[in-house]
Amino acid sequence: MSGLLPLFVAGPLAAAIVLFLVKGRARLQEGLSLLALAANLALALALLRETAGGEIFIHRMGFWPFPYGILLAADRLAATMLCLSAAVVGASGLFACSYLSEDQRREVFHPLLHFLLMGIQGAFATGDIFNLFVFFEVMLMATYALLGFYHDLDQLEMALKYTCLNLIASAFFLVGVTMLYAQVGTVNMADLAVKVRAVGPTPMMALTALTFVSVFSVKAAIFPMHLWLPSAHSLSPTPVSAILAGVLVKVGVYAILRCATLIFPAPFQRIQTLLIGLAVVTILFGALGTLPQRNLKRILAYSTINQLGYIVFAIALLNPAGWAAAVFYAVGHAFLKSSLLLGAGLNQKLTGTVDLDEMGGLMTRAPFSTLLLLTGLLSLAGIPPLAGFFSKLFVLQAGFAQGAYLSTGIVLAAGILSLYYNFTTYQRLAWGTPRGEVGGAPAGMYASVAFLAAFAVVFGLGARWLHEWAQLVAAQLASPEPYIAAMRNAA
Amino acid sequence: MRSLILSAIAPIVLHLTLVFSLFLLLYGHNQPGGGFIAGLMTAVGLVLQWVAFDAREGWRRFNWPWDKIFSWGLALAAGVGLFGLLKGAFLKSSLYEFDLPFVGRVELLSAFLFDVGVYMVVVGVVMMILTLICERRSPRRRRQ
């Protein structure tokens, strides 16, 4: 399996190149793209199966010796995230085939999608913090192009803002790596883990950790870095929004989790209070932000901010129960939010609008798509037995067990807001007087939404399995010694 | 505005930059240099033609399929990486030596082919960006 790790990077890269070369032939391009996405998903599932026993796979790029060369590493967490990105990007690719117009299909959407996948999977698989920066850039460059895909002025304005913000964040990422390198003289994550521990939680190290957290919180849309998210997620092409909300923000979450568990466990203790405070404010901001919105995609975007607050809150508890809750939440939310955003795109195809005031009575006129949306919204609101309920439950359990009564109490109370906005959204969409015409949509769109929405039910009814898996992931994160040893002794 | 001096010098400079960029490319894998800066150097030489003449004249002279060059370059670089994977590790470099008549012993590193790929990508991308900037296309405003 170690030998196959580079395929998570090289596979999408090769696919992107081939797809770029067959540009202009829409059907061929889409067929090849779906084939590559399916192969990628199969590979990710195989990796997940192999890592279940706790084995850690390492691939040394170019056979360079340990602290100097770039390593690809896959433990349970990385395998989980790889599966998640493969599934969500795969479903979005399928959705895009029937969502884009004839002209747009002849452009380079699918090559860009595979470049994006390469960046995402590289970020999950790498064991080197500078290489993480490189994959962040790959991912962002593909995102910049995909965000401006329709070439209209609103979109370009949004894409420009996103680009500027992320360029600043990237500069700070480099500053962070430099600060780290100046103190310990390495960029390999395992080597960093050992040397940072030797230095101890000095104020300088805490500042370095904070720099990384602020960089990653731009990706993960944590207050006060969340302002780009609503317009980016609502104005981008729907398949891209689904990937942004489902996977891209999780890259930020993943990086924070790696920092908290592997690289900076001690410095994170110093900034824990700050992190918890920011997470709680993020939860409240996201929930309150949904209230005045009329645009369905914008409501979902604010709710993404709301949900990310929960995940970071769970990470910031800095104990294995919290990390397990964060992994459960991240997996559940990835499927849930991408299914909802694709559902909004399906709805847009049917009704021609994303404005809730122009919809109404859809339950009787487009029952199947509305039911898919309802599943997602109920889960998002935290209604048992769907995945969203258990996500919140485990976070709250971890919080109360930790004794963080005040912050967990606020988080619990904020759940009422999410109940409220999800129900009013559904009410405005599905009930009331019918408005506008309802057309038809291709089966591929229904299939991709249903595939993702099914996980809200599966992870809800089968919450025990996912939670057991999340606990295994957290256990591996809590004792990083085998991970470090595996990297050190990689053949 | 077209400057006589610049338009007389630009083609000569192009040749110099091309030779120098080739030198950087060949020199790159063990010494300072390499595909990236060689590609930039070539692109600078080409961009100078656009500045000296104008976009239309520039395209008339260098109307090459830049997007194809870019994608084949990327394919070459990725191919070298995958070739390394066959020999054990992704991006593993291999060294081949052989004798050429009149030249003597020649060392060929697979990293050199990677550099050539990078070179093609850089030149291709810069020229593609130039195409997009030179095109006059005004964005539409469309509310969702």
Interface residues (C-beta under 8 A of the other chain):
Chain A: G3 P6 V9 A10 L13 A14 A16 I17 V18 F20 L21 K23 H59 R60 M61 G62 F63 L72 Y150 H151 D152 L153 D154 L156 S234 L235 N295 K297 V354
Chain B: D67 K68 S71 W72 L74 A75 A78 G81 L82 G84 L85 G88 A89 F90 L91 K92 S93 R137 P139 R140 R141 R142 R143 Q144
